[in-house]
């Protein structure tokens, strides 16, 4: 497989220099400052009062999902009022939470998330009563309907992701980040059929995503990344975006002398998936395994809390927050 992908890379013509955009470093975390507009008032993420009608479990999911919206916005991955992230309350739940259509990501809170069922009925409009984006419902209901293992689905339109989605070769396993995505998530592709508002397209989405893959590249459109947890979905998107940015930069620079990753390295990544169930999930000092994405997401939640956004996140390592 790697040999055939390498041939595709060598055959790809370099982009004209004038089309190459200046990009921020791909390793940057939370690069945009919070409150970058003068006098901008931060909106608390956890705005659930003591008398809110939700169970403790739903409150936790609402806070975590709303925090993910803020994190995506802080990373520069949002697109105004568009795109969407959803989360189930439980694995057996046929309802999911989604952002109210019309709010910016930095306005999403635990209380204004909308709860809908797989048929599209709004079960709880949240505190904003803004409604739900139809395209968001079609895409996410298709995934949650057929994949009970997916607790969170995250859809974005980002230039580098869109660029890779238009390439016939798709996401190439030529960087460590790309190997993580291929090895730990699996990548599928769905051909563009227009703005995603036709329920008839749901069947194609389900078939193309398949029973195990967690990344669905939407051709000429963007990507949807799935996770068994909110934390996993975030980290997989992070790896996917770094892989896309690297691939676009490589294509722009030309591909002569490109170092290929060996089949042995790819097999080692697959073995790591089975043995460790994650990347860097064990701390040497404690020998304690954490869920995939847990440490990275918690670190980001600490930053949001230090910015005064009140995530309500249930830290597994609260002692790290206390030391800040």
C-alpha positions as CSV (number, residue, x, y, z in Angstrom):
1,X,0.0,0.0,0.0
2,X,2.8,2.4,0.9
3,X,4.5,1.9,-2.5
4,X,1.3,2.8,-4.4
5,X,0.8,5.9,-2.2
6,X,4.4,6.9,-2.9
7,X,3.8,6.7,-6.6
8,X,0.9,9.1,-6.2
9,X,3.0,11.5,-4.3
10,X,5.8,11.5,-6.9
11,X,3.2,12.0,-9.6
12,X,1.6,15.1,-7.9
13,X,2.8,18.3,-9.5
14,X,4.0,21.1,-7.2
15,X,1.7,24.0,-6.7
16,X,2.6,27.4,-8.1
17,X,4.5,29.4,-5.5
18,X,1.9,32.2,-5.5
19,X,-0.8,29.8,-4.3
20,X,1.2,28.9,-1.1
21,X,-0.3,30.7,1.9
22,X,1.6,31.8,5.0
23,X,0.6,29.4,7.8
24,X,1.0,29.5,11.5
25,X,3.3,26.8,13.0
26,X,1.4,23.5,13.1
27,X,2.6,22.7,16.7
28,X,1.0,25.8,18.1
29,X,-1.6,25.2,20.8
30,X,-4.3,27.7,21.5
31,X,-2.4,30.2,19.4
32,X,-5.1,32.9,19.3
33,X,-5.4,35.0,22.5
34,X,-8.6,34.8,24.5
35,X,-10.6,38.0,24.6
36,X,-8.7,39.3,21.5
37,X,-11.3,42.0,21.0
38,X,-11.1,45.0,23.3
39,X,-13.6,44.8,26.1
40,X,-14.9,41.4,25.0
41,X,-16.7,39.8,27.9
42,X,-16.0,36.1,28.4
43,X,-19.1,33.9,28.7
44,X,-18.9,31.1,31.2
45,X,-19.1,27.7,29.7
46,X,-20.7,26.0,32.8
47,X,-23.8,28.2,33.2
48,X,-25.9,25.4,34.7
49,X,-27.6,26.5,37.9
50,X,-28.2,24.3,41.0
51,X,-31.8,23.9,39.9
52,X,-31.2,22.8,36.3
53,X,-33.3,19.9,35.2
54,X,-30.5,17.7,33.9
55,X,-29.0,14.6,35.5
56,X,-25.5,14.8,36.8
57,X,-24.4,12.7,33.8
58,X,-26.0,15.0,31.3
59,X,-24.6,18.1,33.0
60,X,-21.1,16.7,32.7
61,X,-21.5,15.9,29.0
62,X,-23.0,19.4,28.4
63,X,-20.0,21.1,30.0
64,X,-17.5,18.9,28.2
65,X,-19.1,19.5,24.8
66,X,-19.5,23.2,25.3
67,X,-15.9,23.3,26.3
68,X,-14.9,21.5,23.1
69,X,-16.7,24.2,21.1
70,X,-14.6,26.9,22.9
71,X,-11.5,24.9,22.4
72,X,-12.1,24.5,18.7
73,X,-12.8,28.2,18.4
74,X,-9.6,29.0,20.3
75,X,-7.6,26.8,17.9
76,X,-8.9,28.7,15.0
77,X,-10.9,25.8,13.7
78,X,-14.4,27.4,13.8
79,X,-16.2,28.9,10.8
80,X,-18.6,31.6,12.2
81,X,-22.0,30.1,13.1
82,X,-21.5,27.1,10.8
83,X,-20.2,23.6,11.3
84,X,-21.2,21.4,14.3
85,X,-20.0,19.1,17.0
86,X,-22.3,16.6,18.7
87,X,-22.2,14.3,21.7
88,X,-24.4,11.6,23.1
89,X,-25.3,11.5,26.8
90,X,-24.7,7.7,27.0
91,X,-23.7,5.0,24.6
92,X,-27.3,3.7,24.5
93,X,-28.8,7.1,24.1
94,X,-30.6,7.8,20.8
95,X,-30.5,11.5,21.5
96,X,-27.6,13.8,21.0
97,X,-26.6,17.4,21.9
98,X,-25.7,19.9,19.2
99,X,-25.0,23.7,19.0
100,X,-27.9,26.1,18.5
101,X,-27.7,27.4,14.9
102,X,-26.9,31.1,14.9
103,X,-24.5,31.3,17.8
104,X,-20.7,31.7,17.4
105,X,-18.7,28.9,19.0
106,X,-17.5,31.3,21.8
107,X,-21.2,31.8,22.7
108,X,-22.0,28.0,23.2
109,X,-22.6,27.1,26.8
110,X,-23.7,24.0,28.7
111,X,-27.3,25.4,29.0
112,X,-27.9,26.5,25.4
113,X,-27.0,23.2,23.7
114,X,-29.9,21.6,21.9
115,X,-31.0,18.0,22.5
116,X,-32.5,16.3,19.4
117,X,-33.4,12.7,18.6
118,X,-32.4,10.6,15.6
119,X,-35.7,11.6,13.8
120,X,-34.8,15.3,14.1
121,X,-37.3,16.2,16.8
122,X,-36.1,18.9,19.2
123,X,-36.5,17.4,22.7
124,X,-34.9,20.3,24.6
125,X,-34.2,23.6,22.8
126,X,-31.8,24.7,25.5
127,X,-31.7,28.3,26.8
128,X,-31.3,30.0,23.5
129,X,-34.3,28.5,21.5
130,X,-32.2,29.2,18.3
131,X,-33.0,25.9,16.5
132,X,-30.7,23.4,14.8
133,X,-28.8,23.5,11.5
134,X,-30.4,21.0,9.1
135,X,-27.1,20.0,7.5
136,X,-25.7,19.3,11.0
137,X,-28.7,17.1,11.9
138,X,-28.4,15.1,8.6
139,X,-24.6,14.4,9.0
140,X,-24.6,13.7,12.7
141,X,-27.8,11.7,12.9
142,X,-26.4,9.4,10.2
143,X,-23.4,8.7,12.3
144,X,-25.0,8.4,15.7
145,X,-27.8,6.2,14.2
146,X,-25.4,3.5,12.9
147,X,-22.4,3.8,15.2
148,X,-23.3,3.4,18.9
149,X,-19.5,3.4,19.7
150,X,-19.3,7.1,18.6
151,X,-20.0,9.4,21.5
152,X,-18.7,12.5,19.8
153,X,-18.6,13.7,16.2
154,X,-16.7,16.8,15.2
155,X,-17.2,18.4,11.7
156,X,-15.0,21.3,10.4
157,X,-14.2,23.1,7.2
158,X,-10.5,24.0,7.3
159,X,-8.5,25.0,4.3
160,X,-5.8,22.3,4.6
161,X,-8.5,19.6,5.3
162,X,-10.5,20.8,2.3
163,X,-7.3,20.7,0.2
164,X,-6.6,17.1,1.1
165,X,-10.2,16.2,0.6
166,X,-9.9,17.2,-3.1
167,X,-6.7,15.1,-3.6
168,X,-7.4,11.7,-5.2
169,X,-4.6,10.3,-3.0
170,X,-6.4,11.4,0.1
171,X,-4.5,11.5,3.4
172,X,-1.1,10.0,2.8
173,X,0.7,8.0,5.6
174,X,3.9,10.1,5.3
175,X,4.1,11.7,8.7
176,X,3.8,10.3,12.2
177,X,0.6,12.2,12.7
178,X,-0.9,10.7,9.6
179,X,0.1,7.2,10.8
180,X,-1.7,7.8,14.1
181,X,-4.8,8.8,12.2
182,X,-4.7,5.8,9.9
183,X,-3.6,3.4,12.6
184,X,-5.8,4.5,15.5
185,X,-8.8,5.9,13.7
186,X,-9.0,4.6,10.1
187,X,-9.9,6.9,7.3
188,X,-12.9,6.7,4.9
189,X,-14.1,9.0,2.1
190,X,-17.5,10.3,1.1
191,X,-18.1,11.9,-2.3
192,X,-19.6,15.4,-2.4
193,X,-23.3,15.4,-3.3
194,X,-24.1,19.1,-2.6
195,X,-25.0,20.9,0.7
196,X,-25.8,18.2,3.1
197,X,-29.5,18.7,3.7
198,X,-30.9,15.6,1.9
199,X,-31.8,12.8,4.3
200,X,-31.4,10.3,1.4
201,X,-27.6,10.9,1.7
202,X,-27.5,9.5,5.2
203,X,-27.2,5.9,3.9
204,X,-24.2,6.7,1.8
205,X,-22.5,8.4,4.8
206,X,-23.1,5.4,7.0
207,X,-21.8,3.0,4.3
208,X,-18.7,5.1,3.6
209,X,-17.8,5.6,7.3
210,X,-18.2,1.9,7.9
211,X,-18.4,0.0,11.1
212,X,-15.0,0.9,12.6
213,X,-13.4,4.0,11.0
214,X,-13.5,7.2,12.9
215,X,-12.4,9.7,10.3
216,X,-14.7,10.5,7.3
217,X,-13.1,12.8,4.7
218,X,-15.9,14.6,2.9
219,X,-14.6,15.1,-0.6
220,X,-14.4,18.8,-1.7
221,X,-15.9,19.7,1.7
222,X,-14.0,19.0,4.9
223,X,-13.9,16.2,7.4
224,X,-15.9,14.7,10.3
225,X,-13.9,13.1,13.1
226,X,-15.5,10.7,15.5
227,X,-14.5,9.6,19.0
228,X,-15.5,7.2,21.7
229,X,-15.1,10.2,24.0
230,X,-15.0,13.9,23.5
231,X,-11.3,13.9,24.3
232,X,-10.5,11.3,21.7
233,X,-12.4,13.2,19.0
234,X,-10.4,16.4,19.8
235,X,-7.0,14.7,19.7
236,X,-7.8,12.8,16.5
237,X,-8.8,16.1,14.8
238,X,-5.6,17.7,16.1
239,X,-3.4,14.9,14.6
240,X,-5.5,15.0,11.4
241,X,-5.0,18.7,10.9
242,X,-1.3,18.5,11.5
243,X,-1.1,15.7,9.0
244,X,-3.1,17.7,6.4
245,X,-1.0,20.9,7.0
246,X,2.2,18.9,6.5
247,X,0.9,17.2,3.4
248,X,-0.2,20.4,1.8
249,X,3.1,22.1,2.6
250,X,4.9,19.1,1.1
251,X,2.8,19.2,-2.1
252,X,3.5,22.9,-2.4
253,X,7.2,22.5,-2.0
254,X,7.5,19.6,-4.5
255,X,8.1,15.9,-3.7
256,X,11.5,15.1,-5.0
257,X,13.5,13.2,-2.4
258,X,10.5,12.7,-0.1
259,X,11.4,10.2,2.7
260,X,8.9,7.4,2.8
261,X,7.7,5.7,6.1
262,X,8.5,2.0,6.0
263,X,5.8,-0.7,6.1
264,X,7.5,-1.9,9.3
265,X,6.9,1.4,11.0
266,X,3.2,1.3,9.8
267,X,2.8,-2.2,11.3
268,X,4.4,-1.1,14.5
269,X,1.8,1.7,14.8
270,X,-1.0,-0.9,14.4
271,X,0.6,-3.0,17.1
272,X,0.8,0.0,19.4
273,X,-2.9,0.5,18.9
274,X,-3.7,-3.0,20.1
275,X,-1.2,-3.0,22.9
276,X,-1.4,0.6,24.3
277,X,-4.8,1.7,23.0
278,X,-3.3,5.2,22.6
279,X,-0.3,7.4,22.2
280,X,1.6,8.6,25.4
281,X,-1.3,7.2,27.6
282,X,1.0,5.9,30.3
283,X,3.0,8.0,32.7
284,X,6.4,6.5,33.5
285,X,6.2,7.6,37.2
286,X,2.8,6.1,37.8
287,X,2.4,3.4,35.2
288,X,-1.3,4.5,35.0
289,X,-3.1,4.2,31.7
290,X,-5.4,7.1,30.6
291,X,-7.9,7.3,27.8
292,X,-6.7,8.4,24.4
293,X,-6.7,12.2,24.4
294,X,-7.3,12.6,28.1
295,X,-4.0,14.3,29.0
296,X,-4.0,16.6,26.0
297,X,-7.7,17.6,26.5
298,X,-7.2,18.2,30.3
299,X,-4.2,20.4,29.6
300,X,-6.4,22.5,27.3
301,X,-9.2,22.6,29.8
302,X,-6.7,24.0,32.4
303,X,-5.9,26.8,30.0
304,X,-9.6,27.6,29.4
305,X,-10.2,27.6,33.2
306,X,-7.2,29.9,33.7
307,X,-8.8,32.2,31.2
308,X,-11.8,32.4,33.4
309,X,-14.2,30.4,31.2
310,X,-15.3,28.0,33.9
311,X,-15.4,24.7,32.0
312,X,-16.9,22.6,34.7
313,X,-14.5,19.8,33.5
314,X,-14.1,16.8,35.9
315,X,-10.3,16.6,36.1
316,X,-8.7,13.3,36.5
317,X,-5.5,15.1,37.5
318,X,-6.8,18.0,39.6
319,X,-3.5,18.3,41.3
320,X,-2.0,19.7,38.1
321,X,-4.6,22.4,38.0
322,X,-4.0,23.3,41.6
323,X,-0.3,23.9,40.9
324,X,-0.9,26.5,38.3
